[in-house]
Amino acid sequence: MSDAHRDTVLITAVALNTLLVEHKPVSVLAVRSDDTSCPRPYATAPRIPGAIDTNMAEDFAAPSHPLNGSRPLPDPSQLEQTVRRLGLTRSAPIVVYDHDGNLQAARAWWVLRWAGFTNVRMLDGGFKAWTDQGFSIAHTQPIAPTPSHENIQIGQMPVMDADTAAQLARNGILLDSRIRVNYRGGTTPANLPRRGHIPGAYNLPASDNLSDNGHFLDMETLRTRYTSLGVDSTRPVGVYCGAGVSAAHNVAALMMLGIAAPMYPGSWSAWISDPSRPVAIGDMPG
């Protein structure tokens, strides 16, 4: 099976090292978040030499909103400022990575693609893949990059709202990227949001895209995983999660399979903001 689509989404540690050793233009972004396993403080954490720290919640999302979810899409003007501050341009490749199998970095990958950057890839295997190769690491932040003057063009990745997600769950395939316990739901403790899933959605946890070493599964295994739920390009498919983070990981896996899937950015955190929306409980789509 061809890896042509995979190579537009991922880059290997060996290929990235070659770019850096040969001093080719490339922007490397280390994606940090509250949920990362990266050691703190980030300023002295081990990193790929030259990697610039970014904050997933601050750089690639807007503040939490009662109706739009806990990780809404970033304000375009703010995102453009971020892009320029990071020195990103369309003429040089962008590589994002984290310490978590790209479960956090996928959000940065998706947002940058949504903003019109087509040459952005995730480091397959994340930081561990880099260290497994024995490549050099740094413990200090690089000099701030020269700001760019790049303009963004939002809307280059498909999105859907709550109504579209609900319709897709009935007329196509809606994938829930959360861990199974959150999908399954059940009794909700007092003062906590409702648990469960959008009726009709199938559960494909994003972490199941990964092998034991944190790399994305091989293409044949990935395809089997998705086709087992009927994802085969004959029916429309879309993705959501808790807040539009792990869903980006499944969008990336689908893109590697040649399937373009819209994401519901607000995801579950936005869905349950409306008490009239139905909630399914249990292991079945409902």
C-alpha positions in Angstrom: 0.0 0.0 0.0 1.3 3.4 -0.9 2.5 5.8 1.8 1.9 8.8 -0.4 -0.8 10.3 1.8 1.0 9.3 5.0 4.0 11.3 3.9 1.9 14.5 3.6 0.9 14.1 7.3 3.9 12.7 9.0 7.7 13.1 8.9 10.2 10.6 10.4 12.8 11.5 12.9 15.5 10.6 10.4 14.0 12.9 7.7 13.7 15.8 10.2 17.3 15.3 11.3 18.5 15.4 7.7 16.7 18.8 7.2 18.4 20.2 10.4 21.8 18.8 9.7 21.8 20.2 6.2 20.5 23.5 7.5 17.4 23.4 5.3 14.7 25.9 6.2 12.3 24.3 8.6 10.2 25.5 11.6 10.0 23.0 14.5 7.3 23.6 17.1 7.2 21.8 20.4 3.6 21.7 21.5 3.1 21.9 25.2 -0.2 21.5 27.1 -1.6 20.8 30.5 -2.0 17.1 29.6 1.5 16.5 28.2 4.0 14.2 29.7 6.8 16.6 28.9 8.9 17.3 32.0 8.4 20.7 33.6 9.6 23.5 33.5 9.3 23.6 29.7 12.1 26.2 29.4 14.7 23.6 30.4 12.9 20.4 29.2 14.7 18.3 26.7 13.9 19.4 23.1 14.8 18.9 19.5 17.5 21.5 18.9 16.0 24.7 17.6 12.4 23.7 18.6 10.2 26.6 19.6 7.8 26.2 22.5 4.1 26.6 21.8 1.1 26.3 24.1 -1.7 24.3 22.7 -4.5 26.0 24.6 -3.1 29.6 24.1 -1.7 29.4 20.6 -4.1 27.0 18.9 -7.4 27.6 20.7 -9.5 30.4 22.0 -10.5 30.7 25.6 -13.2 28.3 26.9 -16.7 29.4 26.0 -20.0 28.3 27.6 -21.5 27.5 24.2 -18.5 26.9 22.0 -16.6 24.4 24.1 -13.5 24.3 26.2 -11.1 24.6 23.2 -12.8 26.7 20.5 -11.0 27.5 17.3 -8.6 30.4 17.7 -9.6 33.9 16.8 -8.2 34.4 13.2 -6.5 37.7 14.1 -4.9 36.2 17.1 -3.8 33.1 15.2 -2.2 35.3 12.5 -0.2 37.1 15.2 0.9 33.7 16.6 1.9 32.6 13.1 4.0 35.7 12.6 5.5 35.6 16.1 6.6 32.0 15.4 8.2 33.0 12.1 6.1 30.6 10.1 5.9 30.9 6.3 4.4 28.8 3.5 7.8 28.6 1.9 9.4 26.5 4.6 8.1 23.2 6.1 6.6 23.1 9.6 7.1 20.2 11.9 5.1 19.9 15.1 5.7 17.3 17.9 5.0 16.5 21.5 5.9 13.9 24.1 2.5 12.2 23.7 2.4 10.4 20.4 1.0 13.6 18.8 -2.2 13.4 20.8 -1.6 17.1 21.7 0.4 18.2 18.6 -2.3 17.0 16.3 -4.4 20.0 17.3 -1.6 22.4 16.2 -1.2 20.4 13.0 -4.9 20.7 12.3 -5.2 24.4 13.1 -2.2 25.3 11.0 -3.7 23.4 8.1 -7.1 25.1 8.7 -5.2 28.4 8.5 -3.8 27.5 5.0 -0.4 25.9 5.7 -0.3 22.8 3.6 3.4 21.9 4.3 2.9 21.1 8.0 3.6 17.6 9.4 3.7 15.8 12.7 6.9 14.0 13.8 5.9 10.4 13.8 6.5 9.0 17.2 7.0 12.4 18.7 10.0 13.3 20.9 10.6 9.6 21.8 11.2 8.8 18.2 13.8 11.5 18.1 15.6 10.2 21.2 15.3 6.5 20.1 17.4 7.5 17.1 20.1 8.9 19.4 19.9 12.3 17.9 21.1 15.3 19.8 18.9 17.2 22.2 18.9 20.6 23.8 17.9 21.9 27.2 17.7 25.6 26.4 15.2 27.5 24.3 16.5 28.8 21.0 16.8 32.4 20.1 13.3 33.8 19.2 12.7 33.4 15.4 12.6 36.3 13.1 8.9 37.3 12.8 7.2 36.6 9.5 4.6 38.7 7.6 2.5 35.7 6.6 -1.2 36.1 6.2 -3.5 33.2 7.1 -6.4 31.8 5.1 -8.8 30.1 7.5 -11.2 27.5 6.4 -8.8 25.1 4.7 -9.9 22.1 6.8 -13.6 21.1 6.9 -15.6 21.7 10.1 -19.1 20.9 11.2 -21.4 22.2 13.9 -23.6 20.3 16.4 -26.5 19.9 14.0 -24.3 18.6 11.2 -22.6 16.2 13.6 -26.0 14.9 14.7 -27.2 14.4 11.2 -23.9 12.7 10.2 -24.4 10.2 13.0 -27.6 9.1 11.3 -26.8 9.5 7.6 -23.0 8.7 7.6 -20.4 7.8 10.1 -19.6 9.9 13.2 -16.5 8.9 15.1 -15.9 9.8 18.8 -12.2 10.0 19.5 -12.3 9.9 23.3 -11.3 7.2 25.6 -13.9 4.5 26.1 -14.9 5.4 29.6 -15.9 8.9 28.5 -17.7 7.6 25.5 -19.6 5.0 27.5 -20.7 7.6 30.1 -23.0 6.7 32.9 -23.8 8.3 36.2 -22.4 11.8 36.4 -21.2 13.1 39.7 -22.9 16.3 41.0 -21.8 19.6 39.4 -19.9 17.8 36.5 -21.0 17.8 32.9 -23.0 15.0 31.5 -21.1 12.0 30.2 -21.9 9.8 27.2 -21.8 10.4 23.5 -23.7 11.8 20.6 -26.4 9.3 19.6 -25.2 7.2 16.7 -21.5 7.9 17.1 -19.0 5.1 17.0 -16.0 5.1 19.4 -12.5 5.0 17.9 -10.1 6.4 20.6 -7.4 8.4 19.1 -4.7 6.6 21.2 -5.6 3.4 19.3 -4.1 4.9 16.2 -0.7 4.4 17.8 1.6 1.4 18.2 3.3 0.6 21.5 6.3 2.8 20.5 4.1 5.9 19.9 4.3 5.8 16.1 1.1 5.8 14.0 0.2 2.2 13.1 1.2 0.9 9.7 -1.2 1.8 6.9 -2.8 -1.6 6.5 -3.5 -1.8 10.2 -4.9 1.7 10.2 -7.1 1.0 7.3 -8.5 -2.2 8.9 -9.2 -0.3 12.1 -11.3 2.3 10.3 -13.0 0.0 7.8 -14.2 -2.2 10.7 -16.7 0.6 11.4 -17.6 1.1 7.8 -15.2 3.9 6.9 -14.4 3.2 3.3 -14.9 6.4 1.3 -18.5 5.4 0.3 -20.2 7.2 3.2 -19.4 10.7 4.7 -17.5 10.6 7.9 -16.8 13.2 10.6 -15.0 13.3 13.9 -15.4 14.8 17.3 -13.9 14.3 20.8 -14.0 16.1 24.1 -12.8 19.5 22.9 -11.4 19.2 19.4 -8.0 18.0 20.4 -7.8 14.2 20.0 -10.3 14.4 17.2 -7.5 16.1 15.1 -5.5 12.9 15.6 -8.3 10.8 14.0 -8.6 13.4 11.2 -4.9 12.9 10.5 -5.3 9.1 10.4 -8.2 9.4 8.0 -6.2 11.8 5.8 -3.4 9.3 5.6 -6.0 6.9 4.3 -7.1 9.4 1.6 -10.3 10.4 3.4 -11.1 14.0 4.2 -13.2 14.3 7.3 -14.7 17.4 9.0 -14.1 18.0 12.7 -16.7 19.3 15.2 -14.4 21.8 17.0 -16.6 22.3 20.0 -17.1 18.6 20.3 -18.6 17.1 23.5 -17.8 20.2 25.6 -20.0 22.2 23.2 -22.6 19.5 22.6 -23.6 19.3 26.3 -23.9 23.1 26.6 -27.4 22.7 25.3 -29.5 20.6 27.8 -31.9 19.7 25.0 -29.4 17.8 23.1 -29.7 14.0 23.5 -27.0 11.9 25.2 -26.4 8.2 24.5 -25.0 6.0 27.2 -23.1 2.7 26.9 -20.8 0.9 24.5 -23.2 1.0 21.5 -23.8 4.0 19.2 -27.4 4.3 20.3 
